[in-house]
Amino acid sequence: HHKGQVLADALKHLSREQLNHLELHLVGSGFDQLKLDLDQVVEVVDHGFVGREEIGALLRQMDIGVIPNGPPYSSQMKLLDYAAAGCLVVAPDVPHLVNFYQDRGVLFFECGSAGSLSEALLAAVSKETHVSENAQRLQSHVADNYTWEAIFKRKFDQIHQCFCNQ
């Protein structure tokens, strides 16, 4: 459902000079076709399956986390992993991501559009988008709103306020 072909097509829109600034790291399984499609296009490093304990250290070595596609209300786990690691997130403009992360450092592109994804990647690589500034903005937003501690505090404060107002 993440449609790796959108990513492959987006990378093929970039020039050789632009691609020289990119290295694609794949984490997980089922990427055989994507690797074939990108052979001779961009350097691909396939890490295979990586356990939850190791994913953070791996992601911290990267600058950008790409979510090539997703159903309108899919899990936000990849986005949260990228944010925790301090990566700029490039994600499709599906409603739930836009609702939670608009103006929070995520670089959105038109869902399903390889051309739009290509433009977003080019903006990040060309420094048109401030990668570290946006990554930090997203990381702070997630830390302030979506950690267990932040969620608990918000719920506790809401419940406490309800009881105090009775």
C-alpha positions as MATLAB code, in Angstrom:
seq = 'HHKGQVLADALKHLSREQLNHLELHLVGSGFDQLKLDLDQVVEVVDHGFVGREEIGALLRQMDIGVIPNGPPYSSQMKLLDYAAAGCLVVAPDVPHLVNFYQDRGVLFFECGSAGSLSEALLAAVSKETHVSENAQRLQSHVADNYTWEAIFKRKFDQIHQCFCNQ';
ca = [
       0.000    0.000    0.000;
       2.993    2.331    0.153;
       3.384    2.074   -3.635;
       7.146    2.049   -4.033;
       6.648    2.616   -7.736;
       5.697    6.240   -6.973;
       9.115    6.660   -5.346;
      10.894    4.928   -8.239;
       9.140    7.143  -10.776;
       9.862   10.261   -8.700;
      13.574    9.476   -8.571;
      13.621    8.938  -12.333;
      12.416   12.547  -12.756;
      15.617   13.835  -11.153;
      18.779   14.615  -13.060;
      21.997   12.637  -12.661;
      23.494   15.614  -10.783;
      20.564   15.670   -8.343;
      20.668   11.902   -7.879;
      24.359   12.112   -6.996;
      23.247   13.775   -3.734;
      20.920   10.906   -2.816;
      21.273    7.433   -1.406;
      18.167    5.348   -0.854;
      18.035    3.126    2.212;
      15.346    0.454    2.317;
      14.216   -1.063    5.593;
      11.890   -4.052    5.558;
      11.070   -6.679    3.009;
       9.391   -6.984   -0.369;
      11.549   -4.452   -2.186;
      12.801   -6.695   -4.998;
      10.868   -4.882   -7.730;
      11.788   -1.458   -6.384;
      15.479   -2.378   -6.357;
      15.210   -3.627   -9.952;
      13.431   -0.437  -11.013;
      16.126    1.715   -9.443;
      19.137   -0.253  -10.640;
      21.467    2.244  -12.348;
      19.263    5.154  -11.164;
      20.361    5.753   -7.569;
      22.507    3.955   -5.013;
      20.269    1.630   -2.994;
      21.198    0.133    0.369;
      18.845   -2.643    1.438;
      18.978   -3.183    5.206;
      16.289   -5.869    5.174;
      14.247   -6.411    8.297;
      15.495   -4.325   11.217;
      14.216   -4.910   14.749;
      12.538   -2.133   16.745;
      15.589   -1.921   19.009;
      17.863   -1.136   16.067;
      15.661    1.069   13.897;
      16.368    4.294   15.811;
      20.137    4.057   15.459;
      19.789    3.331   11.743;
      17.355    6.201   11.113;
      19.537    8.693   13.011;
      22.152    8.215   10.274;
      19.695    9.557    7.680;
      18.472   13.041    6.841;
      15.122   12.380    5.173;
      12.401    9.795    5.728;
      10.098    9.238    2.756;
       6.583    7.820    2.921;
       5.791    7.325   -0.790;
       2.085    6.699   -0.335;
      -0.485    5.469    2.117;
      -4.184    4.868    2.577;
      -6.109    7.912    3.816;
      -6.095    6.727    7.444;
      -3.077    4.463    7.757;
      -0.798    4.223   10.773;
       1.475    7.152   11.525;
       4.185    4.878   12.931;
       6.703    5.510   10.138;
       6.256    9.248   10.489;
       6.752    9.032   14.259;
       9.874    6.876   13.832;
      11.347    9.377   11.357;
      10.448   12.315   13.615;
      11.987   10.674   16.690;
      15.201   10.106   14.740;
      15.345   13.743   13.642;
      14.631   13.172    9.957;
      12.797   15.523    7.669;
       9.627   13.680    6.657;
       8.393   13.732    3.068;
       4.836   12.385    3.080;
       1.713   12.221    0.920;
      -0.975   14.802    1.586;
      -3.464   12.268    2.951;
      -6.032   13.922    5.250;
      -4.947   12.544    8.612;
      -1.287   13.449    8.102;
      -2.168   16.943    6.921;
      -4.588   17.394    9.852;
      -1.938   16.509   12.444;
       1.271   17.772   10.825;
       0.489   20.724    8.515;
       2.987   23.505    9.296;
       4.847   21.179   11.679;
       7.884   20.483    9.498;
       6.530   17.739    7.213;
       7.139   18.285    3.522;
       3.926   17.192    1.799;
       3.414   16.141   -1.806;
       0.311   15.232   -3.790;
      -0.601   11.643   -2.927;
       0.081    9.255   -5.804;
       1.958   11.841   -7.871;
       5.523   10.920   -8.776;
       6.047   14.426  -10.175;
       4.969   16.057   -6.928;
       7.152   13.687   -4.873;
      10.053   14.462   -7.196;
       9.570   18.202   -6.588;
       9.513   17.648   -2.814;
      12.709   15.590   -2.930;
      14.363   18.207   -5.118;
      13.356   20.949   -2.654;
      14.999   18.985    0.174;
      18.167   18.113   -1.743;
      18.614   21.617   -3.176;
      18.335   23.141    0.329;
      15.200   25.042   -0.767;
      13.604   23.335    2.223;
      15.551   23.723    5.455;
      15.985   20.053    6.287;
      17.332   20.289    9.829;
      15.024   23.168   10.825;
      11.912   21.317    9.636;
      13.088   18.040   11.134;
      13.576   19.773   14.496;
      10.148   21.430   14.281;
       8.520   18.045   13.647;
      10.543   16.325   16.361;
       9.484   18.970   18.899;
       5.837   18.743   17.836;
       5.852   14.974   18.259;
       7.649   15.163   21.611;
       5.197   17.774   22.885;
       2.046   16.023   21.678;
       2.463   12.347   20.843;
       4.708   10.730   23.437;
       3.031    8.595   26.087;
       3.946   11.210   28.686;
       2.409   14.080   26.674;
      -0.752   12.103   25.957;
      -1.098   11.059   29.611;
      -0.611   14.621   30.846;
      -3.207   15.960   28.406;
      -5.746   13.274   29.398;
      -4.992   13.719   33.113;
      -5.400   17.491   32.863;
      -8.694   17.103   30.964;
     -10.109   14.654   33.499;
      -8.836   16.703   36.437;
     -10.445   19.834   34.990;
     -13.782   18.000   34.522;
     -13.821   16.875   38.170;
     -12.802   20.301   39.444;
     -15.576   22.004   37.502;
     -18.306   19.807   39.011;
];
